[in-house]
Amino acid sequence: MHNRQSATASPGATLSRVAPLAEAHVEQGYLVAVLWRRSTNRADEEPPKIASAPHIVPTAHAAIRAIRVSLRTHHVFGMTPREQRRAVEWSETGWVHALATLRNGDTSAFTVVLSSGGQAEWSARPITYLSLSTCLREGPSA
């Protein structure tokens, strides 16, 4: 840890020490991610691309809501009409089963086949993670 002193204090004044501290908390949450995979018929194996930054949400309901919103905004991009119908149906009623799966501690995912032959997968999984926060604590006067 580093001690910092105020640069604006007048000479001879008593300076207080400020020491940054980190507080750690073990948290439960859900990791939500969207992956895009190229067609399995392609010779060049390419790893899946992350379509949106994975993010952590606090509840299973928030995880399913994030998937539903993403699915509804992206369901028309590159999906066949059949897959579009599946995506809309899942976002309207199929999510209930996915919510129960998450609450039971299992990963839940919804995958569609794109017209290019690739796949898009929306997933949520329960996770335990370490949350760090920085706080400043006044130390004794110098």
C-alpha positions in Angstrom: 0.0 0.0 0.0 1.1 3.5 -0.6 0.5 6.5 1.6 -0.5 9.7 -0.1 -0.2 13.2 1.4 -2.0 16.3 0.3 0.2 18.5 -2.0 -1.8 21.6 -1.2 -1.1 21.6 2.6 0.9 24.6 4.0 4.4 23.9 5.4 4.4 22.8 9.0 0.7 21.7 8.8 -0.3 18.3 10.1 -1.0 16.1 7.1 -3.3 13.1 7.3 -2.5 9.8 5.6 -4.9 8.3 3.2 -4.4 4.6 2.5 -6.4 2.9 -0.2 -7.9 -0.4 1.0 -9.7 -3.1 -1.0 -12.7 -4.9 0.3 -13.4 -8.3 -1.1 -16.8 -10.0 -1.2 -17.7 -13.4 -2.4 -20.8 -13.0 -4.6 -23.3 -15.2 -6.4 -24.4 -14.1 -9.9 -25.0 -15.2 -13.4 -22.7 -14.9 -16.4 -24.6 -14.0 -19.6 -22.8 -14.4 -22.9 -23.6 -14.5 -26.7 -21.4 -16.5 -29.0 -21.3 -16.7 -32.8 -19.9 -19.9 -34.4 -19.1 -20.3 -38.1 -20.6 -23.1 -40.2 -19.4 -26.5 -39.2 -19.0 -27.3 -43.0 -16.0 -24.9 -43.3 -12.6 -26.4 -43.4 -10.9 -23.7 -41.4 -11.8 -24.2 -37.8 -12.2 -20.8 -36.2 -13.0 -20.3 -32.5 -16.4 -18.8 -31.6 -16.6 -15.1 -31.6 -18.0 -13.2 -28.7 -21.0 -11.3 -30.1 -21.4 -9.1 -27.0 -19.3 -8.6 -23.9 -20.1 -11.2 -21.3 -21.6 -9.6 -18.2 -22.6 -10.6 -14.7 -26.1 -10.0 -13.4 -27.3 -10.6 -9.8 -30.3 -12.9 -10.3 -31.5 -15.7 -12.6 -34.5 -13.6 -13.7 -32.1 -10.7 -14.7 -30.0 -13.2 -16.7 -33.0 -14.6 -18.6 -34.3 -11.1 -19.2 -31.0 -10.1 -20.7 -31.1 -13.1 -23.1 -34.7 -12.3 -24.0 -33.9 -8.7 -24.8 -30.8 -9.6 -26.9 -32.7 -12.4 -28.7 -35.6 -10.1 -29.6 -33.3 -7.4 -30.9 -31.1 -9.8 -32.9 -33.6 -12.4 -34.0 -34.0 -11.0 -37.5 -30.3 -10.9 -38.3 -29.2 -13.8 -40.4 -31.8 -16.3 -39.1 -34.0 -18.4 -41.4 -37.7 -17.8 -41.0 -38.1 -21.1 -39.1 -35.4 -20.0 -36.6 -36.9 -16.6 -36.3 -40.2 -18.2 -35.2 -38.3 -20.4 -32.7 -36.5 -17.4 -31.3 -39.7 -15.4 -30.8 -41.5 -18.4 -29.3 -38.6 -19.0 -26.8 -38.6 -15.3 -25.8 -42.3 -15.4 -25.2 -42.8 -18.7 -23.4 -39.7 -21.0 -23.5 -37.8 -18.8 -21.1 -39.8 -20.1 -18.2 -38.1 -23.5 -18.4 -34.7 -21.8 -18.8 -35.3 -19.8 -15.6 -36.1 -22.9 -13.6 -32.9 -24.5 -15.0 -30.8 -21.6 -13.8 -32.4 -21.5 -10.4 -31.5 -25.2 -10.1 -27.9 -24.3 -10.6 -27.5 -25.5 -14.2 -26.4 -23.6 -17.3 -29.2 -22.5 -19.7 -28.7 -21.8 -23.4 -30.6 -21.1 -26.5 -29.0 -21.8 -29.9 -30.2 -21.0 -33.4 -28.9 -21.9 -36.8 -28.1 -18.9 -39.0 -28.8 -18.9 -42.8 -25.0 -18.9 -43.3 -24.9 -22.3 -41.6 -23.3 -20.8 -38.5 -24.8 -20.7 -35.0 -25.7 -18.1 -32.4 -25.9 -19.1 -28.8 -27.3 -17.1 -25.9 -26.3 -18.6 -22.5 -26.4 -17.9 -18.8 -24.6 -19.8 -16.1 -24.5 -19.5 -12.3 -21.1 -18.4 -11.0 -19.4 -17.5 -7.8 -17.0 -14.6 -8.1 -14.9 -12.3 -6.0 -16.0 -8.6 -6.0 -13.4 -6.0 -5.1 -14.1 -2.5 -4.1 -11.7 0.3 -3.2 -12.3 2.5 -0.3 -10.2 5.2 1.3 -9.5 5.1 5.1 -8.1 8.0 7.1 -5.0 7.0 8.9 -3.3 8.6 12.0 -2.0 12.2 11.6 1.7 12.5 10.7 
